[in-house]
């Protein structure tokens, strides 16, 4: 993956940095679900316990794009 683009209509951004962070984290969560998301069941028991055993795309890993986030007002 070379580029990801996302857009949001959040109204007035009181803290634009927080808006950008929310957008970035939602992309990480979506990519993690798409790439790694699965539930393993062995003997009728789910093997994943919670977030500690859920693999996530990590910053600095193979999928760490340069950040060029921009906020614009319509």
Secondary structure, 3 states (H helix, E strand, C coil): CCCCCCCCCCCCCCCHHHHHHHHHHHHHHHHHHHHHCCCCEECCEECCCCHHHCCCCCCCCCCCCCCCCCCCCC
